Amino acid sequence: MTVTKIMRKDVMALRAEDGIEVAWRQMRGQRLGELPVADTTGRLVGMLTEHDLLVRLAPRPRPHWWTMMFDDKDRLAADYVRVAGTTVGDLMTLAPTAIVPDASIETAAGLMRRHALGALPVVANGVYIGLVTRADVLDHLSWPAAAVPGTVTDVELERLMHEAIQQELWISRHRVTVNALRGTIRLTGVVAGPAERSALIAMARTLPGCCGVEDRLVALPGAQRRQPVPVV
């Protein structure tokens, strides 16, 4: 499915000359945390978010003297505009990330994840034509299906887990033993810490045909890391 099938065409773009109170009322009215900004020809020129408004309206911290001495003064001036500006153009993000209408929903999801976006403006030849939100994308992505026992053999499950472990750089050097029985993967051994333990359990759960995980891992903070991990 493509973005054009799910995008919202009823979201009007802001103008750079709009006041920030006007922008907030429009956000509230459309129940959106970010809105595109377009010029009079419809060309996308920016993106305004709730965070931008919060930066503007929250109390401004006083800059330290060493900041004034060592920071780039152009950047300091630009920051001042964002905390003192009165229009959408003062606060908006220039050259925002956008997507074309024939892009896939998976592509939209990847952009949102990579840039931590709640919404993506949709453009055709640079002209704003709609908005796709994080909720729109989540509504149409395929959620992981529950595992069906017996669809993958235990030997195959063990092989898949070994291969998945070998591909990750965060695995520690300690030995992890993988055994599967009737779709349940048992993990035994020592890992570098709780984060690695949780990641290995999550990895096992993602494998097709995995019906459960038996955790026998011991977390030892401070263990050294390398790639790959030995598996037996």
C-alpha positions as a printed Julia matrix, in Angstrom:
232×3 Matrix{Float64}:
  0.0     0.0    0.0
  1.23    3.5   -0.8
  1.16    6.71   1.21
 -1.44    8.26  -1.09
 -3.98    5.67   0.12
 -3.73    6.72   3.77
 -2.68   10.37   3.77
 -4.97   13.05   5.13
 -5.98   15.6    2.53
 -8.0    17.76   4.94
 -4.98   19.14   6.84
 -4.36   22.69   5.72
 -0.83   24.02   5.77
  0.17   26.99   7.86
  1.73   30.13   6.39
  5.1    31.44   7.55
  3.51   34.79   8.4
  0.84   33.23  10.65
  1.08   34.1   14.33
  2.01   31.35  16.76
 -1.39   31.58  18.5
 -3.08   30.93  15.15
 -0.83   27.91  14.64
 -1.69   26.51  18.07
 -5.42   26.91  17.49
 -5.1    25.05  14.2
 -3.1    22.25  15.85
 -5.74   21.93  18.56
 -8.57   22.04  16.07
 -7.1    19.28  13.94
 -5.7    17.33  16.92
 -2.22   17.21  15.46
  1.16   17.77  17.08
  2.83   19.09  13.94
  1.69   20.93  10.85
  3.29   21.68   7.47
  4.07   25.22   6.39
  3.63   26.22   2.75
  3.96   29.39   0.72
  1.19   30.97  -1.36
  1.89   28.58  -4.25
  1.54   25.52  -2.01
  5.24   24.74  -1.97
  6.38   23.15   1.3
  8.75   25.45   3.18
  8.79   24.12   6.73
  7.23   22.16   9.58
  5.98   23.46  12.91
  5.66   21.18  15.95
  4.28   21.39  19.47
  7.89   21.24  20.67
  8.68   24.4   18.67
  5.82   26.2   20.41
  6.92   24.91  23.82
 10.47   26.18  23.23
  9.03   29.58  22.39
  6.61   29.85  25.31
  8.62   28.23  28.12
 10.86   30.49  30.23
 14.12   31.23  28.43
 17.26   30.19  30.35
 19.94   32.83  30.66
 22.99   31.91  28.56
 26.24   31.39  30.44
 29.15   33.74  29.76
 31.29   30.93  28.31
 28.52   30.18  25.84
 28.76   33.71  24.53
 32.54   33.41  24.2
 32.87   30.02  22.52
 29.61   29.22  20.72
 28.94   30.16  17.12
 27.19   33.54  17.26
 25.08   32.77  14.19
 23.71   29.71  15.98
 23.05   31.75  19.12
 21.19   34.33  17.03
 19.12   31.6   15.38
 18.32   30.13  18.79
 17.21   33.57  19.95
 14.74   33.79  17.06
 13.23   30.46  18.14
 12.68   31.63  21.72
 11.59   35.17  20.89
  9.86   34.87  17.51
  6.18   35.66  17.0
  5.43   33.98  13.68
  5.38   30.45  12.34
  8.33   31.32  10.1
 10.41   32.23  13.14
  9.86   28.88  14.83
  9.45   26.34  12.03
 11.96   23.74  10.93
 13.31   24.56   7.48
 13.67   21.9    4.78
 11.58   19.32   6.65
 11.62   15.62   5.85
  8.84   14.86   3.35
  7.6    11.9    1.34
  6.12   11.4   -2.12
  2.61    9.98  -2.56
  3.68    6.76  -4.32
  6.12    5.77  -1.55
  5.27    2.68   0.46
  3.91    2.79   4.0
  7.04    0.9    5.09
  9.16    3.74   3.69
  7.1     6.24   5.67
  7.57    4.17   8.82
 11.33    4.08   8.26
 11.54    7.87   7.87
  9.44    8.45  10.97
 11.61    6.14  13.02
 14.92    7.5   11.72
 14.0    11.15  12.27
 11.66   10.7   15.29
  8.72   12.26  13.43
  5.06   12.18  14.36
  3.91   13.19  10.89
  5.23   13.46   7.35
  4.1    16.03   4.78
  3.33   14.47   1.41
  4.61   16.44  -1.6
  4.25   16.17  -5.35
  6.82   18.21  -7.29
  7.57   20.08  -4.08
  3.92   21.07  -3.52
  2.22   20.02  -0.3
 -0.79   17.74  -0.97
 -1.42   15.94   2.32
 -0.16   14.67   5.65
  0.47   11.15   6.89
  0.65   10.69  10.65
  2.3     8.05  12.81
 -1.15    6.72  13.74
 -2.06    6.39  10.04
  1.05    4.32   9.42
  0.54    2.13  12.48
 -3.05    1.47  11.43
 -1.86   -0.04   8.14
  1.37   -1.85   9.01
  1.22   -5.6    9.51
  1.49   -6.53  13.19
  3.47   -9.68  14.08
  1.28  -12.75  13.9
  1.08  -15.18  16.8
  3.29  -18.25  16.31
  1.59  -21.5   15.35
  3.18  -24.54  17.03
  4.7   -27.03  14.62
  5.09  -24.69  11.67
  8.9   -24.62  12.14
 10.97  -27.52  13.41
 13.04  -27.18  16.58
 16.22  -27.74  14.57
 15.26  -24.89  12.26
 14.48  -22.62  15.21
 17.91  -23.26  16.7
 19.57  -22.52  13.36
 17.64  -19.25  12.96
 18.58  -18.13  16.47
 22.26  -18.92  15.87
 22.22  -16.92  12.64
 20.46  -13.97  14.29
 23.04  -13.89  17.1
 25.96  -13.93  14.65
 24.61  -10.84  12.87
 24.52   -8.52  15.89
 27.45   -6.4   17.1
 26.15   -5.88  20.64
 26.51   -9.54  21.63
 29.08  -10.21  24.37
 31.91  -12.76  24.14
 30.36  -15.2   26.59
 28.89  -18.47  25.46
 25.14  -18.7   24.9
 23.55  -22.09  24.41
 20.39  -22.33  22.32
 17.98  -25.27  22.56
 14.46  -25.55  21.16
 11.73  -27.94  22.26
  8.26  -27.93  20.7
  8.64  -24.29  19.61
 10.03  -22.97  22.9
 13.57  -21.6   22.74
 15.72  -22.06  25.84
 18.63  -19.65  26.26
 21.38  -20.63  28.68
 24.65  -18.86  29.49
 26.22  -15.6   30.6
 25.58  -12.18  29.05
 27.07   -8.73  29.62
 24.08   -7.2   31.38
 20.29   -6.83  31.6
 20.05   -4.98  28.29
 21.72   -7.81  26.38
 19.57  -10.34  28.2
 16.38   -8.53  27.2
 17.6    -8.14  23.62
 18.33  -11.86  23.25
 14.89  -12.76  24.58
 13.27  -10.29  22.2
 15.35  -11.71  19.34
 14.1   -15.22  20.06
 10.49  -14.07  20.18
 10.75  -12.53  16.71
 11.68  -15.82  15.06
  8.92  -17.42  12.98
  7.49  -20.42  14.79
  8.8   -19.42  18.25
  6.0   -20.09  20.75
  7.89  -19.04  23.88
 11.26  -18.34  25.47
 12.76  -20.03  28.52
 15.24  -17.62  30.06
 18.22  -19.22  31.81
 20.63  -16.36  31.13
 22.81  -14.83  33.84
 23.67  -11.14  33.47
 27.17  -10.11  34.55
 27.67   -6.32  34.25
 31.02   -5.28  32.84
 31.6    -8.34  30.65
 33.71   -7.69  27.53
 32.12   -7.69  24.11
 33.11   -8.95  20.74
 31.5   -10.36  17.6
 30.51  -13.07  17.0
 29.35  -14.93  20.11
 30.01  -18.68  20.34
 26.82  -20.72  20.12
 26.38  -24.45  20.63
